[in-house]
Amino acid sequence: MLNWSLHRLSSEAGSSGSGVSTVPDMTAPPTSTLPPKRTKIALALGGGAARGWAHIGVLRAMDEAGIEVGMIAGTSIGALVGGCYLAGKLDELEAFARSLTMRRIASLLDLTIGGSGLFGGMRLTKRMQEHLEGLNVEDLDRPFVAVAAEVNTGHEVWISSGSLITALRASYALPGIFEPVRSNSRTLVDGALVNPVPVSVCRSYEQQLVVAVNLNYDLFGRSAVVKHNATLTLQEMQKQEEAPYARLGMTGVMVQAFNIIQDRISRARLAGDPPDISLHPRLSDIGLSEFHRAGEAIERGYEEARARLPELRRMQEAFATQA
């Protein structure tokens, strides 16, 4: 059939009298109009409380650029944002985050007396139920893992099936702030205690290209040891008492202590199991409890992801070529 078509074209060209052959040059290589093949990415979304709204901006930038996400592992608010994204509820979550004011945040927190945390978290759960009720982790169209910690054993717990709401609540149950979550005879709390940026989870799922989003990278800087003399003279003690300084309060001390723990664990674990690319939104001025600054955090996450897109695309194409 091909030979007949070429002969016919030649005949038509010769009979036209134009002297110009319309037979295509079959020796020239065809020009491909297909985009370069790219590997899907696995996202490891780290914990960081209010700073975690930056994950929304990262995901927005990925979607705009056509970067395909193959799986998500999330810790704490990273699990909340990642789970909502895979459930198709990122728009609703972003609208909720941007609507938060300090007064509205207070209305969502149900103070508990004599419990295992300052807040029960049930009002927040009711808000999640409006959009995620009845949805299980295994119902999502891509793999999702929420990381939590088991209080009684210290085990790292990967939640990859069952109620999505329970998985999210367990992963962000900050000790001392939110009540632990009971699930299948386990008492679960915030996964940032054991795996703040869950790159290892993505690796265990044999994902080729792992991108980590670390929300605490610029919080403390490099780890340092400071030698200190605790001896004070009476005059020095008096000067110290007179000098003004910011008192953190009980909750502030707990939150700052958790920041330090999270930062040190992140550095140790990422050094032993590094991602292929790390995104570091600049968020050090946003406090863990400043959920009302969602707009700023989202924008900074978006900017960081956009700035790293060329590098990410190069790595995607390189991995696809090796496959």
C-alpha positions as CSV (number, residue, x, y, z in Angstrom):
1,M,0.0,0.0,0.0
2,L,2.8,2.4,0.8
3,N,4.6,1.8,-2.5
4,W,1.3,2.3,-4.4
5,S,0.7,5.6,-2.6
6,L,4.2,6.9,-3.5
7,H,3.8,5.9,-7.1
8,R,0.5,7.6,-7.3
9,L,1.8,10.8,-5.8
10,S,4.7,10.8,-8.3
11,S,2.4,10.3,-11.2
12,E,0.1,13.1,-10.0
13,A,3.2,15.4,-9.6
14,G,4.4,14.6,-13.1
15,S,1.0,15.1,-14.7
16,S,0.5,18.5,-13.0
17,G,3.2,20.1,-15.1
18,S,4.5,22.1,-12.2
19,G,7.8,20.2,-12.2
20,V,7.7,20.1,-8.4
21,S,7.3,16.7,-6.7
22,T,4.8,16.5,-3.9
23,V,6.2,13.2,-2.7
24,P,7.3,13.7,1.0
25,D,11.0,13.1,1.9
26,M,10.8,9.7,3.6
27,T,14.4,9.9,4.6
28,A,14.0,12.9,6.9
29,P,13.4,12.0,10.6
30,P,9.9,12.8,11.7
31,T,9.5,15.8,14.0
32,S,8.1,14.7,17.3
33,T,5.4,17.0,18.8
34,L,5.1,14.9,22.0
35,P,6.2,16.6,25.2
36,P,9.3,15.0,26.9
37,K,8.4,12.0,29.1
38,R,8.5,12.9,32.8
39,T,8.5,10.8,35.9
40,K,5.8,11.3,38.5
41,I,6.9,12.7,41.8
42,A,6.4,11.4,45.3
43,L,5.8,14.2,47.8
44,A,6.9,14.1,51.5
45,L,5.0,16.9,53.2
46,G,6.5,17.8,56.6
47,G,5.0,19.0,59.8
48,G,5.0,22.5,61.1
49,A,1.5,23.5,62.3
50,A,0.4,26.9,60.9
51,R,3.4,27.0,58.6
52,G,1.9,23.9,56.9
53,W,-0.5,26.1,54.9
54,A,2.6,26.6,52.6
55,H,2.0,23.0,51.3
56,I,-1.2,24.4,49.6
57,G,1.0,26.8,47.7
58,V,3.4,24.1,46.7
59,L,0.6,21.9,45.4
60,R,-0.9,24.8,43.5
61,A,2.4,25.5,41.7
62,M,2.8,21.8,40.9
63,D,-0.7,21.6,39.3
64,E,-0.1,24.8,37.3
65,A,3.1,23.4,35.9
66,G,1.6,20.1,35.0
67,I,3.8,18.2,37.5
68,E,2.1,14.8,38.2
69,V,2.1,13.7,41.8
70,G,2.3,9.9,42.1
71,M,1.9,9.6,45.9
72,I,2.0,11.6,49.1
73,A,3.3,10.9,52.5
74,G,2.4,13.5,55.1
75,T,3.2,14.2,58.7
76,S,1.0,16.4,60.9
77,I,-0.4,19.3,58.8
78,G,1.4,17.8,55.8
79,A,-0.9,14.8,56.2
80,L,-4.0,17.2,56.4
81,V,-3.1,19.1,53.3
82,G,-1.9,16.0,51.3
83,G,-5.0,14.0,52.2
84,C,-7.4,16.8,51.2
85,Y,-5.5,17.3,48.0
86,L,-5.8,13.6,47.0
87,A,-9.4,13.7,48.0
88,G,-10.1,16.6,45.6
89,K,-10.8,19.0,48.5
90,L,-7.9,21.4,48.3
91,D,-10.1,24.3,47.2
92,E,-12.3,23.8,50.3
93,L,-9.3,23.6,52.6
94,E,-7.7,26.7,51.1
95,A,-10.9,28.7,51.5
96,F,-11.1,27.5,55.1
97,A,-7.5,28.4,55.8
98,R,-7.8,31.9,54.3
99,S,-11.0,32.5,56.3
100,L,-9.3,32.0,59.7
101,T,-9.0,34.9,62.1
102,M,-7.7,34.7,65.7
103,R,-11.3,34.8,66.9
104,R,-12.5,32.1,64.6
105,I,-9.5,29.9,65.6
106,A,-10.5,30.2,69.2
107,S,-14.1,29.2,68.4
108,L,-12.9,26.0,66.8
109,L,-10.9,24.9,69.8
110,D,-12.9,22.9,72.4
111,L,-11.0,23.3,75.8
112,T,-10.9,20.1,77.8
113,I,-10.5,19.8,81.6
114,G,-8.5,16.9,83.0
115,G,-8.0,15.3,79.6
116,S,-4.7,14.3,77.8
117,G,-4.6,17.6,75.9
118,L,-5.7,21.2,76.1
119,F,-8.2,20.8,73.3
120,G,-10.4,17.9,72.3
121,G,-10.3,18.7,68.6
122,M,-13.9,17.6,68.0
123,R,-15.0,20.9,66.5
124,L,-12.2,20.7,63.9
125,T,-13.3,17.1,63.3
126,K,-16.8,18.2,62.6
127,R,-15.5,20.6,60.0
128,M,-13.6,17.8,58.3
129,Q,-16.7,15.6,58.3
130,E,-18.5,18.1,56.1
131,H,-16.2,17.2,53.3
132,L,-14.4,13.9,54.1
133,E,-17.1,11.9,55.9
134,G,-17.1,8.2,54.9
135,L,-14.0,8.5,52.8
136,N,-11.2,5.9,53.4
137,V,-7.5,6.3,52.6
138,E,-7.7,3.4,50.2
139,D,-10.5,5.2,48.3
140,L,-8.0,7.8,47.1
141,D,-6.8,7.5,43.5
142,R,-3.1,7.5,44.5
143,P,-1.2,6.1,47.5
144,F,-1.4,8.2,50.6
145,V,0.3,7.6,54.0
146,A,-0.3,9.6,57.2
147,V,2.5,9.3,59.8
148,A,1.7,9.2,63.5
149,A,3.5,8.1,66.7
150,E,2.3,5.5,69.2
151,V,2.5,6.9,72.7
152,N,2.9,3.7,74.6
153,T,5.7,2.2,72.5
154,G,7.3,5.1,70.6
155,H,6.7,3.3,67.3
156,E,6.3,5.2,64.1
157,V,2.9,4.4,62.6
158,W,2.1,4.5,58.9
159,I,-1.6,4.8,58.3
160,S,-2.4,3.7,54.7
161,S,-6.0,2.4,55.1
162,G,-9.1,3.1,57.1
163,S,-10.9,6.3,57.9
164,L,-9.2,9.3,56.3
165,I,-10.4,11.7,59.0
166,T,-9.0,9.4,61.7
167,A,-5.7,9.2,59.9
168,L,-5.4,13.0,59.6
169,R,-6.5,13.6,63.2
170,A,-3.9,11.1,64.5
171,S,-1.1,12.6,62.5
172,Y,-1.6,16.2,63.7
173,A,-2.5,15.4,67.4
174,L,0.2,17.6,68.9
175,P,1.0,16.2,72.4
176,G,-0.3,18.5,75.2
177,I,-2.3,20.5,72.7
178,F,-4.7,18.0,71.2
179,E,-6.1,14.8,72.7
180,P,-4.4,11.6,71.4
181,V,-6.5,9.6,69.0
182,R,-7.4,6.0,69.9
183,S,-7.4,3.6,66.9
184,N,-7.3,-0.2,66.9
185,S,-6.0,-0.3,70.5
186,R,-3.3,2.2,69.7
187,T,-2.9,5.7,71.2
188,L,-1.7,7.9,68.4
189,V,-0.2,11.4,68.5
190,D,1.6,13.8,66.1
191,G,3.9,12.0,63.7
192,A,6.5,14.8,63.8
193,L,7.8,13.2,67.0
194,V,9.2,10.4,65.0
195,N,9.4,11.4,61.3
196,P,8.8,15.1,60.7
197,V,9.5,15.0,56.9
198,P,8.5,11.4,55.8
199,V,11.0,10.8,52.9
200,S,11.5,7.3,54.2
201,V,7.9,6.4,53.6
202,C,8.1,7.4,49.9
203,R,11.3,5.4,49.5
204,S,9.6,2.3,51.0
205,Y,7.0,2.6,48.3
206,E,9.9,2.4,45.7
207,Q,9.2,5.9,44.3
208,Q,11.9,7.1,41.9
209,L,11.7,10.8,42.4
210,V,11.1,12.0,46.0
211,V,10.5,15.7,46.7
212,A,10.5,16.8,50.3
213,V,8.9,20.0,51.7
214,N,10.6,20.9,54.9
215,L,8.8,23.7,56.8
216,N,11.4,24.2,59.6
217,Y,14.6,24.4,57.6
218,D,15.3,28.1,58.4
219,L,14.0,28.1,61.9
220,F,17.1,27.4,64.0
221,G,20.0,27.3,61.5
222,R,22.8,24.8,61.9
223,S,23.0,22.8,65.1
224,A,25.4,24.2,67.6
225,V,26.8,23.4,71.0
226,V,27.3,26.4,73.3
227,K,29.5,26.3,76.4
228,H,27.9,28.3,79.3
229,N,28.9,29.3,82.8
230,A,25.8,29.2,85.0
231,T,27.5,31.0,87.9
232,L,26.0,34.5,88.5
233,T,27.0,37.2,91.0
234,L,24.3,38.9,93.0
235,Q,24.6,42.0,90.9
236,E,24.3,40.0,87.7
237,M,21.2,38.3,89.0
238,Q,19.6,41.7,89.8
239,K,20.4,43.0,86.4
240,Q,18.9,39.9,84.8
241,E,15.7,40.3,86.8
242,E,15.4,44.0,85.8
243,A,16.1,43.4,82.1
244,P,12.9,43.0,80.0
245,Y,12.4,39.8,78.1
246,A,9.6,38.0,76.4
247,R,7.9,35.4,78.5
248,L,6.7,32.5,76.5
249,G,4.1,31.1,78.9
250,M,3.4,27.4,79.3
251,T,2.0,26.8,75.9
252,G,4.7,28.9,74.2
253,V,7.4,26.8,76.0
254,M,5.7,23.6,74.9
255,V,5.5,24.7,71.3
256,Q,9.0,26.0,71.1
257,A,10.3,22.8,72.7
258,F,8.4,20.8,70.0
259,N,10.0,23.1,67.3
260,I,13.5,22.1,68.6
261,I,12.7,18.4,68.7
262,Q,11.2,18.5,65.2
263,D,14.1,20.4,63.8
264,R,16.7,18.0,65.3
265,I,14.9,14.9,64.2
266,S,14.4,16.2,60.7
267,R,18.1,17.0,60.2
268,A,19.1,13.5,61.5
269,R,16.6,11.6,59.4
270,L,17.1,13.6,56.2
271,A,20.9,13.2,56.4
272,G,20.5,9.4,56.5
273,D,17.7,9.3,53.9
274,P,17.9,12.4,51.7
275,P,15.2,13.3,49.1
276,D,16.1,14.0,45.5
277,I,14.9,17.6,45.9
278,S,14.1,19.6,49.1
279,L,11.8,22.6,49.1
280,H,12.4,25.1,51.9
281,P,9.8,27.8,52.0
282,R,11.0,30.7,54.2
283,L,8.6,30.6,57.1
284,S,10.6,31.3,60.2
285,D,8.6,34.4,61.1
286,I,5.3,32.5,61.1
287,G,4.6,30.9,64.5
288,L,3.3,27.4,64.9
289,S,-0.1,28.8,66.2
290,E,-0.5,31.6,63.7
291,F,-3.0,29.8,61.5
292,H,-4.6,33.2,60.6
293,R,-1.5,34.0,58.4
294,A,-2.5,31.4,55.8
295,G,-2.3,33.8,52.9
296,E,1.4,34.5,53.6
297,A,2.3,30.9,54.1
298,I,0.5,29.7,50.9
299,E,2.2,32.4,48.9
300,R,5.7,31.5,50.2
301,G,5.1,27.8,49.4
302,Y,4.0,28.8,45.9
303,E,7.0,31.0,45.3
304,E,9.5,28.3,46.5
305,A,8.0,25.6,44.3
306,R,7.9,27.9,41.3
307,A,11.5,28.8,41.7
308,R,12.5,25.1,41.8
309,L,10.4,24.0,38.8
310,P,13.3,24.0,36.2
311,E,15.4,21.8,38.4
312,L,12.4,19.5,39.1
313,R,11.6,19.1,35.4
314,R,15.2,18.3,34.6
315,M,15.3,15.6,37.2
316,Q,11.9,14.2,35.9
317,E,13.3,13.9,32.4
318,A,16.5,12.3,33.6
319,F,14.7,9.7,35.6
320,A,12.3,9.0,32.7
321,T,15.3,8.5,30.4
322,Q,16.9,6.0,32.8
323,A,13.7,4.0,33.1
